[in-house]
Amino acid sequence: MCGIAGLININASAERLGKEELEDIDSAVKVQKHRGPDDTGVCALNFKTKKSYAAAGAAEIDLKNEIDGVIGFNRLSIKDLSIEGHQPMTALDGRVILAFNGEIYNDVELREELINIGYRFRSSSDTEVIMNLYLEYGFESMIPRLNGMFAIVIADLRYGTVWIARDRFGIKPLYYTIYLNRIAFASELKSIIQFRDFERRLDMDAFNARLIFSRPSEKVLLKDVELVEPGQAIRITYDADIKKWKFYNINQYEREEEKYKSIAEAMEATEAVITSAVSRQMVSDVKVGCQLSGGIDSTLVSYFANQNKGANLNDAVSIIDEKGVIGEEQYIDYVGSRLSLDLHKFTIEEDYFLNNYERMIWHNDAPVYQPFFVCFLKLAERAKDYVTVLLSGEGSDETAGGYTRFATGVYQPFLKKMGGSGNLKSYDSYAHYAVMTDQTITNLVSEGYNGLERLIGEQVDLFNSFTGSDFTKHLKFEITERLPEALLRQDKMTMASSIENRVPLLDNEVVDHVMRLPEDMLVRFASCSPLNLSDNPLEWVQGKYIYKEIVANKFGTDFAYRKKQIMALDKRTMVTSEGFRNYFYDVIYPNMRNRGLLNADKIKNSFENARLITNAEFTSMWRAIALETWCQLFLGQSRNLYAK
């Protein structure tokens, strides 16, 4: 929806902000203008005088006011398109300042509650709801009541306090760093590097984690920069006292085995919950469409959005395989026809991949762990011609057991009997799908790396901290450690084109419902003979069972129970094209050799054989290339690449 950027003193002895800091704040706001092209504003503050000063830009602020900080904002207008939704929003004669990125889906109920106790509203924006909730209940009581996606910053000059929070699952990002008695924060990492006094250094722990794991959760490659964790709140006072806590604990869930008498009863309840969630998330003053892949998740969301009679849903956007190799287009067409949607289908050409490769990593603020990220970039870019809000099915695999590996936690005894690993219940077996082998790591790094055991140990400890069966632990681990990275990808790639991405299947009430369902309503054996599916016992198990049954009722069993496909992209053709090969030899390889962190010659050998190497070898090569590109973009001299 929007972009936040700011710099605030958190120590009374810190120097007041000067001309250079104000220039940097303007740069930090400008570099993420794509997040909010409709309006821009800043608000300066002074803790001692308890006054704030609004302006269109930081350069307009009068330094005679002795500025302790500035909060900047880019607005993408979604609800209440009027000036009344302008941010940063202030209250109590400017003593409370709020910047909010996201959407609150239970704002109607919260607004009614506030009106009943005497509050009056000048706008229909959910931002004003958050402000009044804070004034009435305080930050710690307010945050858990919000159902939505959000990153929030509140500066309360009455008490010399800055509050920060991020939604339950990390749908909206918020980076921060504390240095020189100040906190700098922003929706995107590229804004942090606009502050010239911030020293850009590579965090080697994050570097190695991104090399080894597919999605290393919240590890940021810039040293001393952190992402506010999903479900985390932070209080920082003007005397540098910092308190962090989790307002959302995923261990609150326990399976309610006796709640539903049958799968049919559970399906009816699930449909009702999803219907409500989709209805809430379709509220918008701009046009809404669906991101349609033809798979279970996007089909589920598109169906219930289409059933919402009060909504204006006509458009769906898709990336298809131009060569027709994967064949997902037929399922996209089928859903589109059944729902009478206007389908807008796009392909990825070699030139587009080459021309947008660096831009993709720049917007992602991190290396992209698969080349198909470029599909999301183009999808949003082209979707902008039709809609401003996109509904996607992100999050159901993690919450409803959609990945094959979850089967190890449910059917371990049977799999063991059929010849599976005797160690299937351990984290070690579960996690190594995403971990490179010791030999692969040795082939990538310039010198022997011995940190794998420690990094694995950290994840084992996290896995063991969760409650429930092994299956439920797997889900909680995936939601905590893998899902945030996927959500960042969705946010960054869509916001690059000023598109807001919403994820109804991660609505608070949907997750609360699904995480309490009995396990056998999420994961079951396929109804057909296992021998007709695969020689791999893990593929005999169907995840997201209750979602698939709902989709099967609407679109047919064959549609619901086909093999899962990822977004189409012929990655080997893209990487071995003449243009990308020239780019590798001219830019990637020489800089990788000079940096000395990776074994450039071995990676070059893999690149030269990219059409022949295994998928695992290709993935490891790609991670190395993407890491090097990130280093060039974020550690180099340029601080405003691709800024509009």
Salt bridges, closest charged atoms under 4 A:
GLU20 OE2 - ARG196 NH1 3.68
GLU21 OE2 - ARG182 NH1 3.23
GLU23 OE2 - LYS19 NZ 2.50
GLU23 OE1 - ARG196 NH2 3.28
ASP24 OD1 - ARG196 NH2 2.79
ASP24 OD1 - ARG639 NH1 3.91
ASP39 OD2 - HIS86 ND1 2.48
ASP68 OD1 - ARG16 NE 3.30
GLU84 OE1 - ARG122 NE 2.90
GLU103 OE1 - LYS79 NZ 3.73
GLU103 OE2 - ARG502 NH2 3.57
ASP107 OD1 - LYS79 NZ 3.75
GLU113 OE1 - ARG145 NH2 2.55
ASP126 OD2 - LYS79 NZ 3.82
GLU140 OE1 - LYS243 NZ 3.46
ASP156 OD2 - ARG158 NH2 2.71
GLU188 OE1 - HIS34 NE2 3.04
GLU188 OE2 - ARG35 NH1 2.87
GLU188 OE1 - LYS190 NZ 2.65
ASP205 OD2 - LYS219 NZ 3.34
ASP205 OD1 - ARG454 NH2 2.60
GLU218 OE1 - ARG166 NH1 2.52
ASP224 OD2 - ARG201 NH2 2.78
GLU226 OE1 - LYS244 NZ 3.66
GLU229 OE1 - LYS246 NZ 3.48
ASP241 OD2 - ARG235 NH2 2.32
GLU256 OE1 - LYS259 NZ 3.61
GLU256 OE2 - ARG516 NE 3.86
GLU271 OE1 - LYS554 NZ 3.17
ASP297 OD1 - LYS544 NZ 2.80
ASP315 OD2 - LYS287 NZ 2.98
ASP315 OD1 - HIS344 NE2 2.68
GLU328 OE1 - ARG562 NH2 3.31
GLU329 OE2 - LYS345 NZ 2.72
ASP333 OD1 - LYS345 NZ 2.85
GLU349 OE1 - LYS378 NZ 3.03
ASP365 OD1 - LYS190 NZ 2.89
ASP365 OD2 - LYS492 NZ 2.98
GLU381 OE1 - ARG359 NH1 3.24
ASP385 OD2 - ARG382 NE 3.80
GLU394 OE1 - ARG489 NH2 2.85
ASP397 OD1 - LYS544 NZ 2.87
ASP397 OD2 - LYS564 NZ 3.15
ASP428 OD1 - HIS432 ND1 3.34
GLU458 OE1 - LYS219 NZ 3.77
GLU458 OE2 - ARG454 NH1 2.91
GLU478 OE2 - ARG215 NH2 3.94
GLU478 OE2 - ARG405 NH2 2.57
GLU485 OE2 - ARG210 NH1 2.99
ASP491 OD2 - ARG35 NH1 2.86
ASP491 OD1 - LYS172 NZ 2.81
GLU500 OE2 - ARG502 NE 2.63
ASP507 OD1 - ARG280 NH2 2.78
GLU509 OE1 - ARG280 NH2 3.59
ASP512 OD1 - ARG168 NH1 3.20
ASP520 OD2 - ARG524 NH2 3.95
ASP570 OD2 - LYS323 NZ 3.42
GLU608 OE2 - LYS604 NZ 3.06
GLU628 OE1 - ARG595 NE 2.92
